[in-house]
């Protein structure tokens, strides 16, 4: 018996404050008023009370006054209210068995409850008999029950006696009944001042859920009428007709059931009797508000609530026709008195203002007592470290506070996941999908593909097949969602499956198959040998049983990675270079036609396919560059340009000597570079090295930044055209011309190198694999001259491949603020194809691991104790091509000589592609952390400022 269960027998005197007494008072006031109805009959308050009293007498005569749980197994019928009040009237605890649960789960609940009686009816008698096999449980059939005393028992029920045990389905393996006392029920379900005695309130689900119990108790405490609608029988198909026929004034629905039922109605369909709408159990969206305004008259009101079984009501938000929303998410209001909300991240730290975090409730007490369990290890309930009198309850839901302090509910925490490093919030995707023309409702899940890893699969309720268009859906979504959040697969359903409470039944969603999706273009089978060969490649890449000659690769579910793998497979199968212009019309028919066309000339490596710039774009780009520079002009920049111009007029040896003297000057360090020294000190402390950098580190940091500044000045003045030593010799810059001459002189005269190369053995060993090399530098291109010289010294041509550089070469760069995500996606495919071509041609490429532009796949990691979004691109590219990844860094020594250090190749670990990619990114991050800790002097001051402005890991 659970601790705290009352030992004293029920007394035959009434106790004020009992929920039973409150109900009986309403019976006296509204005896002839309808209390509850279903599809077959209606009971007024007097008749319901008589029926409940007869059951209470039968139970009391069999079980006596012993406090215990009594379950009932009934459908969405009037007799369920008879059972509920009958069980409560004799001082017993109620357990509602849902007939939709599996027999195994129902039996587990029955056994856990220690029931001696199971209340049921003739309809559910066969299932009840199955459940009680090999037990001593007695069945009490309401349809065959002997008529008993119809008078109130007037028992003295202790406020601390248990009135309700709320069980889940038991699918987790252990049936646990969360308990509520009679006092708790009375406190948690007060009379809602906005409910009226004349209201007819619908109840769409059984009473085994907290929200439905709240609706029932609140309705009856107001003296209103409860309408029982069985969603299991119709799936909600006749819900709106039922509401109209039954003159319903109050709706309590899940948002998904509301939008699927009312959203499909024709324009102008109004429900004039409906006064209020309560939405809960799921995240509510702006579209729900729009449907509310369209279907109900001004004067009607709605409310969204956020609550849980353990915490009770947390917040609520009232809306009406005057309500306007700026975001796609409907808020759930301000936190009620007595509770506080924390929004925490994965590390248990508060998220920044305006960010999404897990909703954690702080209060003095929660309803966490379970039947027959003295102590429950509840990972959701934890002590409050700041106040020993309170506890923290982790709801598992995501939320965000608006600037005005109102809470938004962003769905379940398990609906926030990562796919290829991208943070994906499924509720946001669903909200966008529900705004598409013809879509009544939508739900998105992450599907594990054996070949492609995790993919987003969206199930759309689109009853009108004429409005189904994957091409149109993807086009509309590109304007609403980031590219990585657009689903790969769309599955059309007439309606989404639902639970008995009206929520989406995710477990009943059909698994994706290898069937070709419903496309706008009809299926045309490939005919020629080449067409069939390419179709087989597409089928394998996209995991489909067939693809048509005119099917769009991306509408079939393809993405940039699948496109890259497909291009390599086609090239291997046909022996021809893959035509980049395929992306303008990504079909098999177009691809085969292009493969059969021999171009008169090979396109330039920097060509971007669909994004080729027009003839005047280079001039326009220069003009836009000049305008941008004018905007950035300030006195310090002008002084800096003059400074580098002065050094640029000297020879390399003269400038180097001047820089070394200047960087070692105490006056220069304390006067001119005081700010930069403080920045460096902050960075060193951030890296955990020491309290302050040494004098040598400060001196070398100044020298490194000046040397790198000379390279930026070279680029700024456009005095460097081409690559390598030969290009430097043609430069108008005296400094860089002499640098190139000095490189050749020292090599010829002394055999020594002005550029020091460390770790060349890693490069040589990796080259033996003959799969290509990816040289990886960190964060941004700061000084490529040493790397260019190094590549020539090693006898290698290593072209640079960078998303930002490629984008700058496209015609969209000038309008980059308005750059559409689908253009970025196309550019990524083109860029990947360029990289493959360069890798094939040269055997190696130079990639930039960008942490400033995060439009691609990213992984959030800790670099120097700060939070970075590091791109996945290089890792995915390496896995597809098989190339080895060699990270490197460069800087200037104390004597001013540049040096490069190549590190050991990064190797992926075992596991699926996603795990291997993540392993490579983490290996690269470990490399950066090591280099920064050992060589803080090589980091650019501008990058130090950006680094220190990032969020600190762990708060």
N, C-alpha and C positions, 0 to 999 in steps of 0.2 A: 504494500500500500504506500503511495507516495507520501513523503513527509508533509505535514501541514494539513492532511486530509482530516476533516472534522470527525471526531470519534463519537460525539453525542448524537443520539437519535433525533430525527425530525420531530418537533413538537407541534401539537394541533392548535397553535395560535399564530396569528398573522404578525409579520414583522415589517414595519414601514421600510421602504427602500428596496424591497424585493422586485426583481424584474417581472416575476409572476404576478405580484400584486398590481404593478403598473398596468399589465395587460388586462387584468380582471377589472380594474377601474375603467378602462376604455370600453370593456364589454358593457358595463352598466350605462355608460354615456351613449354608446352608439350600437345598442343591441340589434337594431333592425338594419343597420348600414352594412353594405357588402364589405367583407373583410378580405376575401381571397377568391380568385376564380382561376380555372384552367380551361382547357378546350371542351370539357364535358359538363362541369357544374360550377355553381357559385355558392359559397357559404357566407352568411352574415356573421357579425361578431358573436351573437348569441349562439348560433348553431356551431360555430368553430369551437367556442368555449365548452359547449356540451360534449362534443365529440372528443375534445382533449381531456375533459374530466373523466369520461368513460374509460379511455385508455389509461389515464393516471391511476384510476382505481384498480384496473386489472394488474398493472405493473406493481403497485403498492401491495396488493394482496399476495402476489407471488414472491416479491423480493423484500418486503418490509422496509424498514427505515435505514437500512445499511447504505452508506454513501458509495456509489459505484458508477461505472459507465454503462450506458445502454445504447447500443447501435441500432440504427434503422437502415433498411435497404429498400428504397422507394424511388420512383421517378419524379418528374417535374409535375406533380399532381397536388390537388388540394390536401390529400391525406398526408403529405409530407409536413404540412403545418399542424395537422392534428397530432402527428407523432412528435413533432418538436415541442409543442406546448404540453402535451401529455407527459413526456419524459421530464421536462423541467418542473411541472407541477408537483411531481412526487419526489422532488429533491435529488434527482439523478443527473448524471453528466451525459450530455448528448454526444453521440458519434454518428456522423453521416457517412454511409457507405455509398460510393458512387458506382452504379451498375456498369459504367463504361470502363472501370478499372479491370485488370485481368483477375481471374479467380485466385491466382496465386497471391497477388497483392492484397486482395480483399480478405483472404483467409489469414494472411499475416497480420492485418489490422485487427481482425476479429479476435485472434489468439492473444495479441498484445493487450487488448482492452480488458481481458479477463471477464468477458461478458457472460451473463447467465441467461439472458433473453435477447433474441434478435427480432425486432419488429419489422414486418414486411407486409406485402399484400399478395393476392393471388397471381398477379402478373409476374412478380419476381420470386414466387415460391420455389420454382425449380432451382434457380441459382442459390437461393438461401439454403435449400436442403443439401446442395453440393458443398457449401461452405462449412456446414456444421457436422459433416461426416467425422466420426471418431472423436466427437466432443460431447460434452454434457449440456451444450447450449440448447435452450428451449426456444421454439419459434412461436411468435405471437402474430397471427395473421389478422390484420385489421378487417378484412372482408368476412372473416368467420368468427370474429370476436363476440363473445356474449355481451349484451348490453349491461353496463354497470351503473353505478350511481352517477347521475349527471350533475351533482352539486360540486362546488369547489371543495377541495380537500382542506384548504386553509392550514397547510403545514407551516411550521416555523422553520424556515430554511436559513441556515447560517450563511451570512454574507461571504464567508470564506470557503464555502463548499464549491466544488468544481461543477460548473454548468456546461462547459463545452470542451471537447478535445478535438482539435483540428489536425487531421492526419493528411500527409501527402500520399501519393500513390504507392509509396513503399518501393519504388524502383531502384533506390540507392542500396537496397539490401536489408535495411532495418526500418521497421515501422515505428514511428515516433509520433505520439500525440501531444501537441502543444496545448497546454491547459489554460482555461480562463475560469475564474470564479464568478459566482452570481454578482458579486460586487463589481468585478471588472466589466462584466457585460453591461451592467447598468450605467457605469461610468463612461464606457467607450461608445455607447450608442444613445446619446441624448436625443431629445426631440429637436429636430431641425426646425428652426423658427420659420424657414421658408417653405416647408411642407405644409399643405393645407388639408383640412379634413375632407374636402371634396376631391382630392387628388386620386388619380388612378395610376399607380406606379408599376412599371413592368420589371419583372425579375427574370433575366434570360438564362439563369443557370441554377444548379443545385446549391444547397445550403452548406456544402462542405468547404466553402471558401469564405475567408474573412469578409471580403467586400460584399458578397451576397447576404451574409448574415447581417451586416451593417444596414443594408438596404431594407431587409425584412423588419428588423427591430425598429429602425427609424420610422418606417411607414406605419407600423402598428402603434407606435407610441404617439403618432400624430392623429390616429383614428382614421387613416386613409385606407384605400383599397389596394391590394397587391395582385397584379396579374402575372400568372406563371406562363412563360413562353418556353417551349422545349426546343432549343436550337439543335439538339441532336437529331430530331426527326426531319427537319427541313433544311438544316444548314444555313438558315437565315433567308432562304429564298422568298418566303412570304411575309417577312418581318414587317415591312412597311404597310402592307395590306392589313395585317393583324392589328397593328397600332391604330390604324384609321378605324377599323371595324369595332375595336374594343374601346374607343374613345380615350386612349391613353393620354395622360397629361404630363407624366414624368418618365424620363428615359434614363436608365443606368446601364451603360454599354461600354464595351472595350472600344478603343478608337478604331481598330481594324474592322470590327463588325459594323460600326457606325458608318465608316466611309464606304465599305463595300455595299451596304444596303441602300444608303441614302445618296451616295455619289453616283449611282447608276440611274437615278430618277431623271425624267425629262425636265427641262427648264419650265418653271412656273408651277411645279408640283409643291403645294404648301400644306402643312399640317397645323391648322389654326388652333387646335386644342392643346398642343404641346406647350407647356409653360417652362419646363426646365430640362436640361440635358446634363447628366454627370458622366464624365469620361475618366477612366482610370485603368490601371493594370498594365498599360503600355505607354510609350512616348506618344504625345499628341502633337499634331503638326498644324501648320498654317492652313493646309488644305481642309482640315476638319473645321476650322473656323469659317472658311468660305462656304462649305456645305451647310453649316449651321445657319448662316445668314440667308442662304438661298432657300432653305426648306422651312424655316420657322419665322413667325411674324415678329416685328419689333415689339419689345416688351418681354419676349422670352429671354431667359438667361441660361448660361451654362457654367459649369465648374470643372476644372481639372484638379485632381488630388494626387498627392504623393504620400503613400502609406505602406506599411508592411505589417505582417501578422504580429511580429515581435514588438515593433515600436508604436503601432497605432498610427493615427494621423500625424503627418509631419508638416505638411503645408497644403494650401489649396489656393486656387486662383479663379476668380469669377470673371466671366466675359459675357458680352452681349453684342448687339449690332454696332455699337460705337467703338468696339475694340479694334485696334490696328496693331499688326505685328510687323516688325522689321526683319525678322529672321524666319526661317522655315520651321522652327521649333516653337510650340506653344509652351509658355512657362507654367509652372505648377505653384507659383505664389510665394508668399513670405512664410518663413518658418513660424509655427505657432508658439505661444508662450509655454515655457517649461522645457523646451528642447532647443538645441543649438546644432548647426550643421557645419561640419568641416569637409573640405574637398581636398583629398589627399592623392599623391602620386604613388607609384609602385614602391617607392622607398619609405612611404608613410609620412612624407613631408607635404606641407601645404603647397598647392599649385599657385602660380602667379595669378594675379587678378585677371578675370576674364577668361581663364583657361579651364579646360574640362578635367575633372578629377572624380575619384570615387566618393560617393555620398556617404559620410560617416556621421551618425547621430550621437550627440552627447546628451545624456540625461541621467537622472538619479536612479531610475528603475526601468527595466524592460520585462516584457512577458516572455520569459525563457524557461518556465517550469514545464517539464515533460512528465507524462504519466509513467509511473513505476521506475523512473530514472532519477536517482538522487543527485548525481552530478553529470552534466552533459558537457563534454569537451566541444565547445562551440567556438570555432575559429572566427566567427563573426563578432563575438562578444569579447571585449578586452578591457582591462582596467584603464582608466584615464590617467596618464602620467602626470597631468597638471592638477588633478583634483581627485583625491582618494574617495570622496563621497559620490563620485559619478563614474559611469562606464561609457565605453565607446562601442557602438554597434555598427559594423561594416555591412552596408546593405547589399553590396555587389552591383549597385546601380551607378551610372555616370551622371554627373550634373555640372552645371556652370552657373555662376552668379552673374546676372546682368549688372550693368553699372548702377542701376537703381536698387540693387539688393534683392531682386526677385530671382528665384531659383528656376532653372530650366532642367528638365529631365531628358537626358540623351540616351536612354536605353540601358540595357544590361552591360556590365563590364565585359562579359564574355563575348559581347558583340563588337568589341574593340580588339582588333588583331593586327598582325603584321603579315604582309605578303611580299616576299622578295625585298624585305627591309622597309617597305612603306607602311606607315600607320594607316589603317583602314577602319573607319567607323561605319558599321553596317546600317545604323539608323539613318545616317546622313544620306547614304545611297538610296535607301528605301524612300526617304522623303522626296528625293529628286525623281525617283521612278513614279511615285504617285502623282506627280505633277505633269506626267506625259499624257497626251491626248489619247483617250480610249482606255487608259489603265485605271481600274477601280481600286486595286490594292496591289501591294508588292512586298516581297520579302527576299532578302539576299543572304546566302550562306557561303561559307568557304568550303570548297570541295577539293579533296586530295586526289590529284591526278598522278598516276604512277610515272608518267613521262615528263609532265610539265610542272610538278609541284602543286602548290595551292593555287586554285583558281576561284574567281568570284562567279557564282551562279545565281541568277535572279529568276524568281518565279513571279510571273505577272498574271493577275486576273484581268483578262481581256475577253469578255464575252463576245464582242463583235469582231469576228476574224478579219473583217475588212480593214480594221484599224491596226492590225498587226503588221509592223514594219521594223525589222531590226535596224535597217539602214537609217530610218528616220529617228528611231530611239537613240541610236549612238550619236547621231548628229546633234540632237537636242541635248543629250547628256554632256557633250563636249563643252557646251556653254555653261553648264551648271556644276560639273565635277572636275576634279583633277584627273589626268589621264589614267593614273594607276587605280582609280576608284571606279572606272567604267567596267562593268561586268564582261567577262569573256563569253558567257553563255546565257541566253534568254530562253525560258521555257514558258509556253503559254498554257494557262489553265482557265476554265470557265469561272471558277471560284477557288479561293484558297481553303484548304482544310482547316477545321476549327475544333477546339475542345468543347466540352459541355458548358464552359463559361463564356464562350464566344471568342476566346483568344486564338491566335494562330497556332495550329498544331504542327509544329516544325518537324516532329518525328514522322508525320504522315506525308511529308512532301516526297514526291517520287525522285528516285536517284537519277542523275543525268545518265543518258545512254549514249551510244555511239551513233545514234540516228542523226542524219543531216537536219539542221534546224530549218524552221519555216522561213524562207527568204522571199523577197519580192520577186526575184527571178525564178522562173520554172526550171525544174531539173532537166538538163540536157547531158546525156552520157558522153564521155570522151570516146572518140572514134579511132584516131590514128595511134600508132605505137608510141609516139612521143607524148601525146596527150594522156594516154593511159599510164605511162611511166611517171609523168609529173603528178597525175591524180593520185597514184599510189604513195608518192612522197608526201603530198598534202594530207592524205588520209592518216598516215603514220604520225605526221607532225601534229595534227589536230585531233587525233584519236576519234576519227569518224569512219563509219562503214562505207560511205560514198560521198563524193563531191562532184558537183556539176561543172560543165565546161565554162559556164558564165557566172559561177559563184564568186562572190567577193571574198578574198582571203580573210579580211578582218571581220566581215560580217559572220563568217563561219566560226569565229572565236579566236582568230590569230592575233598575236601581239608582236611587239618588236623583237622579242627573243625568239619566238616561234618563227618569225619571218627570217631572222638571221640564220637559224638552223636550216630552214627550208632552202634558202639560197645556196648554202654550202652543199646540201644534198643534191640539189638540181645540177649544180656545176659538176659534181662528182659523177652524176649519172649521165650527163649529156656531153661532158668534156668541153663545154662552152662557158664563157664568162657570163655571169648573170647580168641581164640588162637592167640598169637602175631605173629607167623610165617605166618599168613594170608597175611602179608604185602609183602612177597616174591612173592606171586601170588594173587593179590587182586580181585578174582572173586567169584561169588556165589558158583560155583561148588567146588572150593578149600575150601571155608569157611565151607560149609556143610560137606565135607569130614573130615575136621579137627575137627569140632564139634562132629562128630561121633566117633572120635578116642580118647580113653582114654589114656592119657600119663602115662607112668610108674612112672614118678616122676614130681613134680612141679618145673618149672624153677625158678631159684633164682631171688629174687626181682630186683637185679641190672642188670638182663639180658636185652640186648638191641636188641633182635630179629635178624634182618638182620645184625646188627652191633656187633654181638658177637665177642669178641676178640679171636684170635688163641692162642694156648697153650703157645707160646713163647712171646706173646705180653706184658705180665707183666714184664718179664725180659727186654724186649726191651724198655718198658716205663721207667723202672728205669734207664737204660743206657741213654736214651734221657734226663731224668731229671738231671742226673749228668752232662751231656754235657751242658745243659742249665744253670746250676748253675755255672759251670766253666766260661761260657761266661759272666755271670753277676758279677763275682768276682771283687771287687775293695777294696782299703784300708779301706774305711769307712764301707763297709759291713763286713770286717774281724773284725774290732774293735767292731762293733755292735754285731757280733756273740760271741766274747769273753766276752763282757759285759753281754749278756744274759746267757752265759754259767756260769759266776761267780754267778749270782743271782739264776740260776737253781740248783746250788750246795748247796744252803741254804734251810732251812725250810721255809714254807709259812710265819710264824710269823716273822722270822728273815728278810726275804726278804721284807716283807711288811713294817716293821719298817724302814729298810734302804731306801726303795723307798720314803716313806713319808718324811723322813729327807732330802733326796737328792732333791726332787721336790720342797721343801720349801726353799732350799738354794738360797740366792741371787746370790752367785757366779755361781752356776749351771745355773740359769736362764739367767744371763747376758753373761756368757762365753760359756757354752756348748750348750745352747738352744736359743741363740739369734735369729738365723734364724727361728726357729720354733715359737718363740714368735712373730716375725714379720708376719709370715704366719697367726698365729691366729688373730693378730690385723687386718690384711687385711680381714680375713673372718668375723670378728665381724662387721667391717665397712660395708662390703658387705651385711650383714644381716640387717643393719640399726639399730643396738642396741645402739652403742656409738662410740666414737672416738677411744677407746682402751679398751682391756679387763681388768678386775680387777685383782689384785694380786691373789685372790683366784681362778679365772678362769684359770690363767696361771699355778698355782701350780697344780690344778686338771687335767689340760690338759696334763702336763708332766707325772703325775702319771698314768692317764688313758692309755697313749700311751706306757708306760713301762709295765704296767700290760698286755695290749693286745700284746705287743711284746713278752712277755713270752709265750703266747699261740702260736704265730707264730713260736717261737723257738721250741716249743714242736712238732709242725707239721713238721718243717724242719728236725728235727733229727729223725723223725718217731718213737717217743717215746710214741705215743698214738694210740693204736690199740683197736678198739671197741668204745663204747660210755658210758658215765655216770661215776658215782663215782667208780664203780667196776673196770672199765678200767683204771682210774687214779691210783688206788691202785697198779695196776700191772706195772705201768710205771717206767722206770729206773730213771726218773726225781725226785730228792729229793723234789723239790719245790712242784710238783703236787701231789706226794704221801702224803706229809704232809697236803696239801690243802684238799685232800679227807678225811684224818683222822680227820682233824679239823672240817670238815663239820659234820661228825658223832659224834665227841666228843661234840661239842657245842649243837647239837640236843639232845644228851642223857643227858648231865650234867646240862644244864641250860634251855633247852627247847627253847632257842633262835636260830635264824637262822643266819649263817654267810652270807647266800645269802638272800637278801631282795626281796620279791615279792610284787609289787604294781599292783592293778587292777585285781586281781584274780577273783573278782566278775564278770568282763566282760566275762572271760573264762567260769565260771560256768553257767552264764545266757545263753551264746551262746550254751553250750553243751545241754541244755534242748531241743533245736530244733531237736536234733538227726539227723542232716543232714551233720555232719562233720565240722571240723574246719580247716582253713588255717591260720597258723601263718606266718606273713609276716615281714621280716626284710629288711633293706634298703641297696641297692647298692652292697654289697659284704659280704661274710662271713668273719668276722674279729676275733671273739672270740665266739665259740659255746659252750664252757665248761659251762658258767653260764646257758645257755638255756637248755643244757643237764641235768644239775642238777635240774633245775626248773621243767622240764618235769617229772622227777622221783618224785619230791616232790608232784606234782599234781596227781601222779599215772597214767601218760599217757606215751605212747610210740609215739614219734613224729619224724618220719624219715625226713631227709632233701632231698628235690628234687630241683635240680638246673640244668639248661641247661649245664652250663660249667662243672659241676661235672660229669654229665652223658657223656658228650663228652669226657672227660678225660679218662673215662673207656672204650672207644671204640677204635678199632684198627685204626681209622682214625686220632686219636689225633696227632700222630707223623708227619702225613702229613697234618696237619690242614691248612697250607697255601694254599694247593691245594684242599681243601675240596669243593666238588661240592654242589650246592644249593639243588639238588634233594636228596643228602645224608642227608643234614641238615633237609630237610622236613621230610624224613623218620624217622630220629632221633626224631624230635618233636612229631610225632605220637607215637613212642615207649615210649618216655618220658611221654607223657600224659597218655598212658595206664598204665605205671608203677605208676604214681601218683594216678590214679583211684584205682589201686590195693592196694596201700599203704593206701589210704584214707578209702577204704572199710575194710581193715584188722585192722587198728589202730584207725580209727575215726578221725584222724588228720594228717596233714603234715606240714612241714616247707618249705615254698617257699622263694626263693631269688628274689627280684625285681631288676633285673640287668639293669644298665644304661650304662654299658661299651660295652657289646655285644648287638648290635641292629639288629640282623639277624631276629628276630621275629617281631610281630606287635608292633608298638611303637606310642606314642603320645608325641608330642613336647610340653613341659610345662616349666614353670619358677620355679626353685628351688633355693631359696636364691639369687634371682635376676639374676640367670644364666640360660642358656638354656640347658635343658636335654631332651633326648629321653627316656621316661619311657616305659617299656614293658607292653603290654596289657595282656600277657599270664595269669597272675594270675586272672585277672578280667574275661576273657573268661572261664577259668577253673571253677571259682566260679559259673558263671551263668549256665554252663552246668550241674554241679554236685549239685548245690543248697547249697554248703558249705558256712559257714560264714567266713568272712575275718577279722582276728584280727591282726592289726599292733602292733609291739612292738619295744622297743629299750632297750639297756643295757649299763651299764657303771660301774664305780667304785666311791664310795663315798669318802669324804675327809678322812675318817679313813681307807680306803683301802678295804672296804667290797664291793663285787660286788652286783649289783642290776639289776632287770628287771622290766620294767613297761609295762603292757599290756593295750592297749587303747580300746576305744569303737569299736565294730564291724562296718565295713563299710557296708552300705546298698545301693543297687542300687536304682536309681529313676525310675519313670515310663518312658515308651518309648520303642522303638525297641531295639534289642540286642546291636547294635552299640552304641546307646545313653547310655544304661545302663553300658556297659563296660567303656565308656569314663567317666561316672560319678564316677565309682569306682576308676579309675586311678587318676582322679582329687581329690577325697577324700583322696587317699593315698598321693598325692603330698602335700595337705594341712597339713596332719599329719607330713610329713617330715619337711616342713617349720616351723611348730610350735615347733617341737623337736629341730631343729637346733638353733632357736632363743632363746629357753629357756636353752638348754644344749650344747653350742658350745664346751665344754670341752671333750665330748665323741667322737668327730670326729677325725679320724686318720689323722696325718700330711700328709701322702702320698695322702689321699683323698682330703685334703684341697688344695694341689698343683693342683691336677686334676680339682678340682672345680673352682679355680681361673683362670685356663687356658681356661675354657669354654667361649663361647660368652656371653657378658653381654646383658641382655634383654633390648630392646629399644636402642640398639647401643653400 
